[in-house]
Amino acid sequence: MLKMENRLKNKENRKAIRSRFANFLSTKCFYILASILFSLSANAQCAMCRAALGGDSNVKKAEAVNNGIVYLMVIPYLLVAVIGVLIYRMYQSKKKKTDH
C-alpha cells in the first residue's frame, strides 16, 4: 500500500516537473524570438528629416539623424521592459510566499 502511494507521488512530481520545464522552454523560446526580431537594424526618418537631409552631400548627417531616432525609440521600450520584469518578479515572489 505504501509503495503504491509513493509511486503516485512520484508520478505527480514528474508531471509537475515536466509542466514547469515546458513553461520554461516556451518562455525561453519567446524571449529568443523577441530578441531576434527586435535586434534587426531599424533606420527610420520622418518626412521632414528626409527632405532636409536628402542628397549625397548629407550622408553623414542623415546617418546621425537615423541613429538619434533609433536611440530615442529604444528608451520607451527599455522602460516598458524594466517595468515588466519588476512586475513579473513581484508576482513570482507572491507566488512563492503562497506556496510555502
N, C-alpha and C positions, 0 to 999 in steps of 0.2 A: 504494500500500500504506500509506503514511504517512497519507494523507488518511482512509483507512478507519479506522485506529486512532484518529485524532483525533476522528472522528465518534462512534465507540463510547465514547470517554472523555467527550465532551461529553454524550452521551445518558445515561450513568451519572451524571454530575454533576447533570444536570437532574432525574433520578429521585430522587437523594438530597436535592436542594433541595426538591422537591415533598413528599417524605415528612416532612422537617423542618418545612415550613410547615404541613402537615396536622396534625402533632402539636402545633405551637404553637397553631393555631386551636382544636383540640379542648380543649387545656388552658385556653386563654383563655376559651372558652365555659363550661367547667366552673366556673372562678373567678367569672365574671359571674353565672352561675345560683346559685352558692352564696352570693354576696354579696347577691343579691336575696332569697333565701329567709331568710337569717339577719338581714336588716335589718328584717324585719317587726316590728312592735311586739308585745312579749310581756308581758302582765300576768298574773301568777300569784300565788296565795295558797294557803297551806296551810289546812286546815280550822280549825285553832285561831286563826290570824290572822283569818280571815274572821269567826269567831264573836266575837272580841274587838273587831273594828273594824266590825262590822255596824251599819247605821243611817245616817241622814242627817247626824247631828251629827259624825261622824268621817271625813268625806270627805277632808280634807287629810291626816290621819294614815294613812288607807288608801292614798292615792296615794304617800305617803312610804314605807310598808312595801313596796308594789309596786316602787317604784324601787330600794329596797335589795335586794330579792330578785333583781331583774334584774342589778344591779351585782355581786352575789355570784355569779351564774350566769355572768357574762361572763369572770371571771378564769380558771377552768379551761380554757375554750375558747381563750382567748388564749394560755395556756401551751402547750397542745397545738399550736396553730398555729405558735408560735415554734419549738418543738422540731421540728415537721415541716419548717419552712423550713430549719433548720440541718442536718437530715439530708439534705434534698434538695441543698443546696449541697455537702455533703460528698461525696455520690455524683457530683455533676456535676464536682467538682474531680478526683476519682479517674478519672472517665471521660476528662477532658481529658488527664490525665497518661498514661493508657494509649494514647490516640490519637496522642500525639506521640512 
